[in-house]
Amino acid sequence: MHSEGEPLVGKYRKYTPETKVRIVLEILRGDKSVAQASRDYQIKDSLLYRWKDEFLEGAKQAIAYGKPTEQKRRADKVAELERLVGKLTMQLEIAKKASHFVKCLPPESEN
């Protein structure tokens, strides 16, 4: 037996993040013990402990660093700026070489 709305994938069941959070919150609130949730949902208690640890770690990071989406947005902005700096550096090097090349050309005659 598996939870409603939880498709079986190969030999493993795949749970949505929402389902994992719901089960972990049941455990954290004390609505169910890990052993009871393990029996009710037929999920190994070691997996439930892992979900609980991941949930608590994610919560700790969210409180310490702000929303994960904000953190991702900042990282994306830094990556974009790094790409732009690289592009501008290449353009500057090309312009320097081109100006050196132009200085080496003999002046054109005005005939």
C-alpha positions as CSV (number, residue, x, y, z in Angstrom):
1,M,0.0,0.0,0.0
2,H,1.3,3.5,-0.8
3,S,0.0,7.0,0.0
4,E,-2.7,8.4,-2.2
5,G,-1.4,10.3,-5.2
6,E,2.0,8.8,-4.8
7,P,3.0,7.0,-8.0
8,L,5.3,4.0,-7.8
9,V,8.5,4.6,-9.9
10,G,10.5,1.5,-10.5
11,K,11.1,-0.2,-7.1
12,Y,11.0,3.1,-5.3
13,R,8.1,5.4,-4.4
14,K,8.6,9.1,-5.3
15,Y,7.1,11.6,-2.9
16,T,6.4,15.2,-3.7
17,P,8.0,17.9,-1.6
18,E,4.6,18.8,-0.3
19,T,4.0,15.3,0.9
20,K,7.4,15.1,2.6
21,V,6.7,18.4,4.4
22,R,3.3,17.3,5.5
23,I,4.7,14.1,7.0
24,V,7.7,15.8,8.6
25,L,5.4,18.4,10.2
26,E,3.2,15.7,11.6
27,I,6.3,14.3,13.3
28,L,7.6,17.7,14.5
29,R,4.2,18.7,15.9
30,G,4.1,15.4,17.8
31,D,0.9,14.3,15.9
32,K,2.8,11.1,15.1
33,S,6.0,9.5,16.2
34,V,8.6,8.5,13.6
35,A,7.6,4.9,14.3
36,Q,3.9,5.6,13.8
37,A,4.5,7.6,10.6
38,S,6.7,4.8,9.4
39,R,3.9,2.3,9.9
40,D,1.1,4.5,8.6
41,Y,2.9,5.5,5.4
42,Q,5.1,2.4,5.0
43,I,8.2,4.5,4.8
44,K,11.4,3.4,6.5
45,D,12.1,5.3,9.7
46,S,15.7,6.1,8.4
47,L,14.1,7.9,5.4
48,L,11.8,9.9,7.7
49,Y,14.7,10.9,9.9
50,R,16.6,12.0,6.8
51,W,13.6,14.1,5.6
52,K,13.3,15.6,9.1
53,D,17.0,16.5,9.1
54,E,16.9,18.0,5.6
55,F,13.8,20.0,6.6
56,L,15.4,21.4,9.7
57,E,18.6,22.2,7.8
58,G,16.7,24.0,5.1
59,A,14.8,26.0,7.7
60,K,18.0,26.9,9.5
61,Q,19.5,28.2,6.2
62,A,16.3,30.1,5.3
63,I,16.4,31.9,8.6
64,A,20.2,32.5,8.5
65,Y,20.5,33.6,4.8
66,G,17.0,34.7,3.7
67,K,14.8,33.0,1.3
68,P,16.6,30.3,-0.9
69,T,15.1,32.1,-3.9
70,E,16.8,35.3,-2.9
71,Q,20.0,33.5,-2.4
72,K,19.7,31.9,-5.9
73,R,18.8,35.3,-7.4
74,R,21.9,36.8,-5.9
75,A,24.1,33.9,-7.2
76,D,22.6,34.3,-10.7
77,K,23.3,38.0,-10.7
78,V,26.9,37.5,-9.6
79,A,27.3,34.9,-12.4
80,E,25.8,37.3,-15.0
81,L,28.1,40.1,-13.9
82,E,31.1,37.8,-14.0
83,R,30.2,36.8,-17.6
84,L,29.8,40.5,-18.5
85,V,33.2,41.3,-17.0
86,G,34.8,38.5,-19.0
87,K,33.2,39.7,-22.2
88,L,34.3,43.3,-21.6
89,T,37.8,42.2,-20.8
90,M,38.0,40.3,-24.1
91,Q,36.7,43.4,-26.0
92,L,39.2,45.6,-24.3
93,E,42.1,43.3,-25.3
94,I,40.9,43.2,-28.9
95,A,40.6,47.0,-29.0
96,K,44.2,47.3,-27.6
97,K,45.6,45.0,-30.2
98,A,43.6,46.7,-33.0
99,S,44.9,50.2,-31.9
100,H,48.5,48.9,-31.8
101,F,48.0,47.4,-35.3
102,V,46.5,50.7,-36.6
103,K,49.5,52.7,-35.1
104,C,51.9,50.5,-37.1
105,L,50.3,51.2,-40.5
106,P,52.1,53.7,-42.7
107,P,50.1,56.9,-43.2
108,E,47.9,57.0,-46.3
109,S,49.0,59.4,-49.1
110,E,46.5,62.2,-50.0
111,N,46.7,62.1,-53.8
